Amino acid sequence: MCLAAGRVALADDLRQGAAAASVAIAQAPRIEVVRGGVEIRRALTAEWRKAEAGERLAGGDAVRTGPDGRAGLLLGATRVRLYEDTRIELPTGGTAAIGFEAAEIARGSALVDLSREAVGRFRLRTPEMEARVDGMRIAVSVFDGLACVTVYRGEVGIRSRSPDFPHEMVVGEGFAAFGGGGRPFELQLSAAHDVWRGWAEGGAPPRLPHDARELLAAPAEAAPAEEDPPPPAADAP
């Protein structure tokens, strides 16, 4: 009887292990969608080549889209949709149990959708800022040194990577934060609607806040220079 019970327990363990393995394979980081011009650069190489749907992604890989390209990526517990002229870079060092826990948008626009397992654990970076994503859906755009994060669900904590304007900010649902390029980040109410479904239909990228568009058209202001201290007063005779 004990032997039979042991066999049943072993069978249950094998079934659970097989189910877990199936889930892991289903969530393995990969390129899910390729439309138009999309290229991939493998880690430790300098060559870009045409990307194919279904290709696995590993640490150190990068994916970029051309003027007519879009790509959908599964990073484990996080999905990313890239618009045209966008490049994403994946960190080296492998993946965690939930897949990649970080990614960098070097340029362009992207949508990020997190499962519950990834909320609070995923970090999104641009050349100008780093974001801790505590929400479940955001958009990020990077143009000419300016970064913009729009939150559709939840909230995001961002930290500037500029030594001239070091600060942190929490961006709530329905708001957008933008800055960089020698400017501090600003918070503004966002009128942009969730464009996740529209991406698959060829919809336009998230519209930048009006103030952000003005910043793109205006020259960046240099950080204020430190003033020299006044000379010491002469001693009275």
C-alpha positions as CSV (number, residue, x, y, z in Angstrom):
1,M,0.0,0.0,0.0
2,C,2.9,2.3,0.9
3,L,4.5,1.5,-2.5
4,A,1.3,2.3,-4.4
5,A,1.0,5.6,-2.5
6,G,4.6,6.4,-3.3
7,R,4.0,5.7,-7.0
8,V,0.9,8.0,-7.0
9,A,2.9,10.8,-5.3
10,L,5.7,10.4,-7.8
11,A,3.3,10.5,-10.7
12,D,1.8,13.7,-9.3
13,D,5.2,15.2,-9.0
14,L,6.0,14.3,-12.6
15,R,2.8,15.8,-13.8
16,Q,3.4,19.0,-11.9
17,G,6.9,19.2,-13.1
18,A,5.8,18.7,-16.7
19,A,3.1,21.4,-16.3
20,A,5.7,23.8,-14.8
21,A,8.1,23.0,-17.7
22,S,5.3,23.7,-20.2
23,V,4.6,27.0,-18.6
24,A,8.3,27.9,-18.6
25,I,8.6,27.0,-22.3
26,A,5.5,29.0,-23.1
27,Q,6.9,32.1,-21.3
28,A,10.4,31.7,-22.6
29,P,11.6,35.2,-23.8
30,R,11.2,35.4,-27.6
31,I,10.0,37.5,-30.5
32,E,6.3,37.0,-30.9
33,V,5.4,39.4,-33.8
34,V,7.4,40.7,-36.7
35,R,6.0,43.2,-39.2
36,G,8.0,45.0,-41.8
37,G,11.7,45.6,-41.2
38,V,12.8,44.1,-37.8
39,E,16.4,43.1,-37.0
40,I,18.2,41.4,-34.1
41,R,21.7,41.6,-32.8
42,R,22.9,38.8,-30.6
43,A,25.0,39.3,-27.5
44,L,28.7,39.9,-28.0
45,T,28.3,40.6,-31.7
46,A,28.1,43.7,-33.9
47,E,26.1,42.2,-36.7
48,W,22.4,43.0,-37.2
49,R,20.3,40.5,-39.2
50,K,16.7,40.0,-40.1
51,A,14.6,38.8,-37.1
52,E,12.0,36.0,-37.3
53,A,8.9,35.5,-35.3
54,G,9.5,32.7,-32.7
55,E,13.2,33.4,-32.2
56,R,14.4,33.0,-28.6
57,L,15.8,36.0,-26.8
58,A,18.8,35.9,-24.4
59,G,20.7,38.3,-22.2
60,G,22.6,40.9,-24.2
61,D,20.4,40.7,-27.3
62,A,19.0,43.8,-29.0
63,V,16.1,44.2,-31.3
64,R,15.4,47.2,-33.6
65,T,12.6,48.2,-36.0
66,G,13.0,50.1,-39.2
67,P,10.8,52.9,-40.6
68,D,8.1,50.4,-41.6
69,G,8.7,47.8,-38.8
70,R,7.0,46.7,-35.6
71,A,7.8,43.9,-33.2
72,G,6.1,42.2,-30.3
73,L,8.4,40.7,-27.7
74,L,7.6,38.3,-24.8
75,L,10.2,38.8,-22.1
76,G,8.7,36.2,-19.8
77,A,6.1,37.9,-17.5
78,T,6.3,41.1,-19.6
79,R,5.2,41.9,-23.1
80,V,6.7,44.8,-25.1
81,R,5.4,46.2,-28.4
82,L,7.9,48.2,-30.4
83,Y,6.8,50.9,-32.8
84,E,8.7,52.0,-35.9
85,D,12.4,53.2,-35.5
86,T,12.7,51.8,-32.0
87,R,15.6,49.9,-30.4
88,I,15.4,47.8,-27.2
89,E,18.4,46.2,-25.4
90,L,18.2,43.4,-23.0
91,P,20.5,43.1,-20.0
92,T,23.3,40.6,-19.8
93,G,23.4,38.0,-17.0
94,G,20.5,35.7,-18.0
95,T,16.9,35.8,-16.8
96,A,15.0,35.4,-13.6
97,A,12.1,33.1,-12.9
98,I,9.7,35.6,-14.4
99,G,11.9,36.2,-17.5
100,F,13.8,39.5,-18.0
101,E,13.4,41.9,-15.1
102,A,14.8,44.9,-17.0
103,A,15.1,46.3,-20.5
104,E,16.4,49.6,-22.0
105,I,14.6,51.5,-24.7
106,A,17.5,53.3,-26.5
107,R,15.3,55.2,-28.9
108,G,11.8,55.3,-30.3
109,S,8.4,54.3,-28.7
110,A,7.2,51.2,-27.0
111,L,4.3,49.8,-25.0
112,V,4.9,47.7,-21.9
113,D,2.3,45.3,-20.4
114,L,3.2,43.4,-17.2
115,S,1.6,40.3,-15.6
116,R,0.9,40.4,-11.9
117,E,4.1,38.5,-11.3
118,A,6.3,41.2,-12.8
119,V,4.6,44.2,-11.2
120,G,7.1,46.0,-8.9
121,R,10.0,43.8,-10.2
122,F,10.5,45.1,-13.7
123,R,12.9,48.0,-14.4
124,L,12.6,50.0,-17.6
125,R,15.6,52.2,-18.6
126,T,16.2,54.9,-21.2
127,P,19.4,57.0,-21.6
128,E,17.8,59.7,-19.4
129,M,15.9,57.8,-16.7
130,E,15.2,54.5,-14.9
131,A,11.6,53.5,-14.1
132,R,10.4,50.9,-11.5
133,V,7.1,49.7,-13.0
134,D,4.5,49.2,-10.3
135,G,1.7,49.4,-12.8
136,M,0.5,46.9,-15.4
137,R,0.6,49.0,-18.6
138,I,2.8,52.0,-19.7
139,A,4.2,53.7,-22.8
140,V,7.7,55.1,-23.1
141,S,9.1,57.3,-25.9
142,V,12.7,58.5,-26.4
143,F,13.5,61.2,-28.9
144,D,16.5,63.5,-29.1
145,G,17.5,63.0,-25.5
146,L,13.9,63.5,-24.2
147,A,12.1,60.7,-22.4
148,C,8.4,60.5,-21.8
149,V,6.6,57.9,-19.7
150,T,2.8,57.6,-19.8
151,V,1.0,55.4,-17.2
152,Y,-2.3,53.7,-18.3
153,R,-2.7,51.3,-15.3
154,G,-1.0,51.5,-11.9
155,E,1.9,53.8,-11.2
156,V,5.6,54.1,-12.0
157,G,8.5,55.4,-9.9
158,I,11.1,57.2,-12.1
159,R,14.6,58.3,-11.3
160,S,16.6,60.7,-13.5
161,R,20.0,59.4,-14.7
162,S,21.3,63.0,-15.2
163,P,23.9,64.2,-12.7
164,D,22.7,67.7,-13.4
165,F,19.1,67.1,-12.3
166,P,19.1,64.1,-9.9
167,H,15.6,63.5,-8.6
168,E,12.8,61.0,-8.3
169,M,9.1,61.1,-9.1
170,V,6.1,58.9,-8.8
171,V,3.8,58.9,-11.9
172,G,0.3,57.8,-11.3
173,E,-2.4,56.4,-13.6
174,G,-3.5,58.9,-16.2
175,F,-0.3,61.0,-15.9
176,A,2.8,61.4,-18.0
177,A,6.3,62.4,-17.0
178,F,8.8,63.9,-19.5
179,G,12.3,65.4,-19.3
180,G,15.9,64.7,-20.1
181,G,18.3,66.4,-22.5
182,G,19.5,68.8,-19.8
183,R,16.0,69.4,-18.4
184,P,14.4,68.1,-15.2
185,F,11.4,65.8,-15.4
186,E,8.0,67.3,-15.3
187,L,4.6,65.8,-14.5
188,Q,1.5,66.5,-16.6
189,L,-2.0,65.1,-16.8
190,S,-2.2,62.8,-19.9
191,A,-5.1,62.9,-22.3
192,A,-3.7,59.9,-24.2
193,H,-5.9,56.8,-24.4
194,D,-4.6,53.3,-24.0
195,V,-3.2,52.4,-27.5
196,W,-2.3,48.7,-26.8
197,R,-5.0,47.2,-29.1
198,G,-4.4,49.9,-31.7
199,W,-0.8,48.9,-32.1
200,A,-1.8,45.7,-33.9
201,E,-3.9,47.6,-36.3
202,G,-1.2,50.0,-37.2
203,G,-2.3,52.8,-34.9
204,A,0.1,55.7,-34.2
205,P,2.4,55.8,-31.2
206,P,1.3,57.4,-28.0
207,R,1.0,61.2,-28.5
208,L,3.5,63.1,-26.4
209,P,2.1,65.8,-24.0
210,H,1.9,69.2,-25.5
211,D,4.7,70.6,-23.3
212,A,6.9,67.7,-24.3
213,R,6.4,68.5,-28.0
214,E,7.3,72.1,-27.3
215,L,10.5,71.0,-25.5
216,L,11.5,69.0,-28.6
217,A,11.2,72.1,-30.7
218,A,13.1,74.3,-28.2
219,P,16.8,74.3,-27.6
220,A,17.9,72.7,-24.3
221,E,18.9,75.0,-21.5
222,A,22.3,74.4,-20.0
223,A,22.5,73.6,-16.3
224,P,23.1,76.7,-14.2
225,A,26.8,77.3,-13.7
226,E,28.1,77.6,-10.1
227,E,29.0,81.1,-9.2
228,D,32.4,81.9,-7.9
229,P,32.4,82.9,-4.2
230,P,32.9,86.6,-3.5
231,P,36.4,87.7,-2.6
232,P,37.1,88.0,1.1
233,A,36.5,91.5,2.6
234,A,39.7,93.4,3.3
235,D,40.7,93.8,7.0
236,A,39.8,97.1,8.5
237,P,42.9,99.3,9.4
